[in-house]
Amino acid sequence: MRIVFCGTPETAVPSLRELARRSPDWSVTAVLTQPDRPSGRGRRETASPIKRAAIDLGIPVYTPAKLKEARSTLESLAPDVVAVVAYGHIFRKWLLTLPPLGCVNVHFSLLPRHRGVAPVAWAILEGDRRTGVTTMLMDRGVDTGAILLTEPVTIHPDDTAARLAERLAGVGAPLLARTLAGLETGTIVPRAQGEGDATYARRLEKEDGRIDWSRSAEELSRRVRGLSPWPGTFTTYRGRRLGIHAARPLPGELPPGELRCVESSVVVGTGEGILELLRVQIPGKAITEADAWARGARPTVGEQLGVSG
């Protein structure tokens, strides 16, 4: 079976490696990934994790800015199937119909819940107790294609989006291999998604990380975890940004946004319960323990977080 693999981030790497190790029965003939992007403080051109993995595996890599630029190459490769994990390009009809076995996408949710570009974060934000991985046949819609296989995954109370995504990537790799094997032998029957249960996991913006202290402590705790590492959550303290990197909900009552230091704990009032800050960051400084930050900041009684000016 000839496979073209399309992916970009670190979470796609386990799937690529899983398919590559199945050689010589399967042949990953090419990898498509996003072009090199400026990264880091020096804004140096940096290859995607998938590009680095493909080079390590000795697989030809293509980085088209637009998929139509690679059309002739893909047609000449004549893949039996195209495998996709978080690639970042929209597939047109010519590509969806090119491989006889179709284009198979690995999506990090139990479809039709959390269609869209940020399913891992939204599963945590919405308080889901479980999520999972779905393989599906791609169509022209946004994650609307027929389901092939699914694998549920429990969301742990301390999961961040990064930690959960890493676990889902590990589950997705063998699930993709099982899916392709089933398509190859004709033992998998695609099934349509139920539209009534569909939800959409929209793209996250930086402003999504701003803490609204009128929300409950439980919801804010999920926001801190669900938006880690990006875009991250933040509030303001004395008119300056204060990043919140870890927190946990506790019972209690304080006015929303009011900051208190109780022994070695730093707590903030919310709309319901209190939120204990565990790790925070001020601009230009490293992430630190919240109690160490408070010892330096010396908050006064009744000070509020989230107050501008």
C-alpha positions as CSV (number, residue, x, y, z in Angstrom):
1,M,0.0,0.0,0.0
2,R,1.4,3.4,-1.0
3,I,0.7,6.1,1.5
4,V,1.1,9.9,1.4
5,F,1.2,11.4,4.9
6,C,0.1,14.9,5.7
7,G,0.8,16.5,9.1
8,T,2.6,19.3,10.9
9,P,2.8,19.4,14.7
10,E,4.4,17.1,17.2
11,T,1.1,15.3,17.8
12,A,1.3,14.0,14.2
13,V,4.8,12.4,14.6
14,P,3.7,9.2,16.4
15,S,1.3,8.4,13.5
16,L,4.0,9.0,10.9
17,R,6.5,6.8,12.7
18,E,3.9,4.1,13.2
19,L,3.2,3.9,9.4
20,A,6.9,4.1,8.5
21,R,7.8,1.1,10.7
22,R,5.3,-1.0,8.8
23,S,7.6,-1.1,5.8
24,P,8.0,-3.0,3.5
25,D,4.3,-4.0,3.6
26,W,3.4,-0.3,3.5
27,S,5.4,2.4,1.8
28,V,5.1,6.1,2.9
29,T,6.2,7.5,-0.4
30,A,6.0,11.2,0.6
31,V,5.2,13.6,3.5
32,L,3.5,16.9,3.1
33,T,3.8,19.5,5.9
34,Q,3.5,23.2,6.4
35,P,6.4,25.4,5.2
36,D,9.1,26.4,7.6
37,R,8.0,29.3,9.9
38,P,9.8,31.9,11.9
39,S,10.0,30.8,15.5
40,G,11.6,31.8,18.8
41,R,13.0,35.1,19.9
42,G,15.3,35.3,16.9
43,R,12.4,34.5,14.5
44,R,14.6,32.0,12.7
45,E,13.0,29.7,10.1
46,T,12.1,26.5,11.8
47,A,11.0,23.2,10.2
48,S,7.8,21.6,11.5
49,P,8.1,18.5,13.8
50,I,6.8,16.3,11.0
51,K,9.4,17.6,8.5
52,R,12.2,16.8,11.0
53,A,10.7,13.3,11.6
54,A,10.4,12.7,7.9
55,I,14.0,13.7,7.2
56,D,15.1,11.4,10.1
57,L,13.1,8.5,8.5
58,G,14.5,9.2,5.0
59,I,11.1,10.1,3.5
60,P,10.8,12.8,0.8
61,V,9.2,15.9,2.2
62,Y,7.2,18.6,0.4
63,T,6.1,21.9,1.9
64,P,3.7,23.6,-0.4
65,A,2.2,26.9,0.7
66,K,-0.9,25.8,-1.3
67,L,-1.9,22.2,-2.1
68,K,-2.4,23.0,-5.7
69,E,1.4,23.5,-6.0
70,A,1.8,19.8,-5.2
71,R,-0.9,18.5,-7.4
72,S,1.3,17.1,-10.2
73,T,3.6,15.5,-7.6
74,L,0.8,13.8,-5.8
75,E,-0.8,12.6,-9.0
76,S,2.5,11.1,-10.1
77,L,2.9,9.4,-6.7
78,A,-0.5,7.7,-7.2
79,P,-1.1,6.9,-3.5
80,D,-3.5,4.2,-2.4
81,V,-4.5,6.4,0.6
82,V,-3.6,9.8,2.1
83,A,-3.3,9.8,5.9
84,V,-3.8,13.2,7.6
85,V,-3.0,14.3,11.2
86,A,-3.4,18.0,12.0
87,Y,-2.0,19.1,8.6
88,G,-3.6,22.6,8.4
89,H,-4.7,22.7,4.7
90,I,-8.2,22.4,3.2
91,F,-8.5,19.5,0.8
92,R,-10.2,20.1,-2.6
93,K,-12.2,17.6,-4.5
94,W,-9.2,16.6,-6.8
95,L,-7.3,15.4,-3.7
96,L,-10.2,13.9,-1.9
97,T,-10.9,11.7,-4.9
98,L,-7.2,11.0,-5.9
99,P,-6.5,7.9,-3.7
100,P,-8.7,4.8,-4.2
101,L,-9.0,4.2,-0.4
102,G,-9.7,7.9,0.3
103,C,-8.2,10.5,2.6
104,V,-8.2,9.3,6.2
105,N,-8.0,11.9,8.9
106,V,-7.1,11.3,12.6
107,H,-9.2,13.7,14.7
108,F,-8.6,14.1,18.4
109,S,-12.2,13.8,19.6
110,L,-15.1,11.4,19.5
111,L,-16.9,12.8,16.5
112,P,-19.3,14.4,15.9
113,R,-18.5,16.2,19.2
114,H,-15.9,18.9,18.9
115,R,-15.5,19.2,15.2
116,G,-13.0,21.9,14.2
117,V,-9.4,23.0,14.9
118,A,-9.2,22.9,18.7
119,P,-11.0,19.8,19.9
120,V,-8.5,19.0,22.7
121,A,-8.8,22.3,24.4
122,W,-12.6,22.5,24.1
123,A,-13.0,19.0,25.6
124,I,-11.4,20.3,28.7
125,L,-13.1,23.7,28.6
126,E,-16.5,22.1,28.3
127,G,-15.8,19.8,31.3
128,D,-16.0,16.6,29.3
129,R,-15.1,13.5,31.3
130,R,-13.9,11.6,28.3
131,T,-12.8,12.3,24.7
132,G,-11.0,10.1,22.3
133,V,-9.6,9.7,18.7
134,T,-11.7,9.2,15.6
135,T,-10.5,8.1,12.2
136,M,-12.7,9.3,9.4
137,L,-12.9,9.5,5.6
138,M,-12.5,13.2,4.7
139,D,-15.1,15.1,2.7
140,R,-15.5,18.8,1.8
141,G,-17.0,19.6,5.2
142,V,-15.2,20.4,8.4
143,D,-14.8,17.1,10.1
144,T,-18.1,15.8,8.8
145,G,-16.8,12.7,7.0
146,A,-17.9,9.1,7.6
147,I,-16.4,7.6,10.8
148,L,-14.1,4.6,10.4
149,L,-12.9,3.7,13.9
150,T,-12.9,5.4,17.4
151,E,-11.0,4.9,20.6
152,P,-12.2,6.6,23.8
153,V,-9.8,8.3,26.2
154,T,-10.5,9.4,29.8
155,I,-9.8,13.1,30.7
156,H,-8.0,13.3,34.0
157,P,-8.7,16.1,36.5
158,D,-5.2,17.5,36.1
159,D,-4.9,17.2,32.3
160,T,-3.7,20.2,30.4
161,A,-4.4,20.5,26.7
162,A,-0.8,19.7,26.0
163,R,-0.8,16.6,28.2
164,L,-4.1,15.3,26.8
165,A,-3.0,15.9,23.2
166,E,0.2,13.9,23.8
167,R,-1.9,11.0,25.1
168,L,-4.3,11.2,22.2
169,A,-1.4,11.2,19.8
170,G,-0.2,8.0,21.3
171,V,-3.6,6.4,20.9
172,G,-4.1,7.8,17.4
173,A,-1.0,6.2,15.9
174,P,-2.0,2.6,16.2
175,L,-5.7,3.5,15.5
176,L,-4.6,5.0,12.2
177,A,-2.6,1.8,11.4
178,R,-5.6,-0.4,12.2
179,T,-7.8,1.8,10.1
180,L,-5.6,1.6,7.0
181,A,-5.3,-2.1,7.4
182,G,-9.1,-2.4,7.6
183,L,-9.5,-0.3,4.5
184,E,-6.9,-2.3,2.7
185,T,-8.7,-5.6,3.4
186,G,-12.2,-4.1,3.1
187,T,-13.2,-5.1,6.7
188,I,-14.2,-1.6,7.8
189,V,-17.6,-0.2,7.0
190,P,-17.7,3.7,7.2
191,R,-20.7,5.0,9.1
192,A,-22.3,8.5,8.8
193,Q,-22.0,11.0,11.7
194,G,-25.1,12.0,13.6
195,E,-25.6,15.7,13.0
196,G,-27.8,16.1,16.1
197,D,-24.9,15.6,18.5
198,A,-22.4,17.7,16.6
199,T,-20.5,20.5,18.3
200,Y,-17.9,22.9,16.9
201,A,-14.5,23.5,18.5
202,R,-13.7,26.9,17.1
203,R,-10.2,28.3,16.8
204,L,-8.8,29.9,20.0
205,E,-7.7,33.5,20.2
206,K,-5.4,35.2,22.6
207,E,-8.2,37.0,24.2
208,D,-9.8,33.7,25.1
209,G,-7.2,33.5,27.8
210,R,-8.4,36.5,29.8
211,I,-9.9,35.4,33.1
212,D,-13.4,36.5,34.0
213,W,-13.5,36.3,37.8
214,S,-17.3,36.2,37.7
215,R,-17.1,32.7,36.4
216,S,-16.9,29.7,38.8
217,A,-13.6,28.5,40.2
218,E,-14.3,25.1,38.5
219,E,-14.8,26.7,35.1
220,L,-11.7,28.9,35.5
221,S,-9.6,25.9,36.6
222,R,-10.6,24.1,33.3
223,R,-9.8,27.3,31.4
224,V,-6.3,27.4,32.8
225,R,-5.7,23.7,31.9
226,G,-7.5,23.8,28.6
227,L,-5.6,26.8,27.3
228,S,-2.2,25.5,28.3
229,P,0.2,25.9,26.6
230,W,-1.6,28.2,24.1
231,P,-3.0,30.9,24.3
232,G,-2.5,30.6,28.0
233,T,-4.6,32.3,30.7
234,F,-4.0,35.7,32.2
235,T,-5.4,38.5,34.3
236,T,-4.0,41.9,35.4
237,Y,-2.5,42.9,38.7
238,R,-1.8,46.6,39.4
239,G,-2.4,47.3,35.7
240,R,0.1,44.7,34.5
241,R,-0.4,41.3,32.9
242,L,-0.2,38.3,35.2
243,G,-0.1,34.9,33.5
244,I,-1.7,32.0,35.3
245,H,-0.1,28.7,34.5
246,A,-1.6,26.4,37.1
247,A,-4.5,26.7,39.5
248,R,-7.1,24.7,41.3
249,P,-10.6,25.2,42.6
250,L,-11.4,25.2,46.3
251,P,-14.5,25.6,48.3
252,G,-14.9,29.0,49.9
253,E,-16.2,32.5,49.3
254,L,-14.6,35.8,48.4
255,P,-15.7,38.7,46.2
256,P,-14.9,37.9,42.5
257,G,-11.3,38.9,41.7
258,E,-10.3,39.6,45.3
259,L,-6.8,38.4,46.1
260,R,-5.9,36.9,49.5
261,C,-2.7,35.3,50.8
262,V,-3.5,32.7,53.4
263,E,-0.4,31.2,54.9
264,S,1.5,29.8,51.9
265,S,-1.6,29.8,49.6
266,V,-2.6,32.6,47.1
267,V,-6.4,32.5,46.5
268,V,-8.8,34.6,44.4
269,G,-12.5,35.0,44.7
270,T,-14.7,33.9,41.8
271,G,-18.4,33.8,41.0
272,E,-18.6,30.4,42.8
273,G,-15.8,29.1,45.1
274,I,-12.2,30.3,45.2
275,L,-9.3,29.7,42.9
276,E,-5.9,28.9,44.3
277,L,-3.1,30.2,42.1
278,L,-0.2,27.7,41.9
279,R,2.1,29.0,39.2
280,V,2.1,32.5,37.7
281,Q,4.3,34.7,35.5
282,I,4.9,38.4,35.1
283,P,6.1,39.9,31.8
284,G,9.8,39.3,31.2
285,K,10.2,36.8,34.0
286,A,10.1,33.1,34.3
287,I,7.2,31.1,35.6
288,T,7.3,31.0,39.4
289,E,5.4,29.5,42.3
290,A,2.5,31.8,43.2
291,D,3.5,32.1,46.9
292,A,7.0,33.3,45.9
293,W,5.4,35.9,43.6
294,A,3.1,37.0,46.4
295,R,6.0,37.5,48.8
296,G,7.6,39.9,46.3
297,A,4.4,41.6,45.3
298,R,3.1,42.0,48.9
299,P,-0.6,42.4,48.0
300,T,-2.7,44.5,50.4
301,V,-6.0,43.4,51.9
302,G,-8.8,43.8,49.4
303,E,-6.7,44.1,46.3
304,Q,-8.4,43.0,43.1
305,L,-7.1,41.1,40.1
306,G,-8.5,42.0,36.6
307,V,-8.7,45.7,37.3
308,S,-7.4,47.9,34.5
309,G,-5.4,51.0,35.0
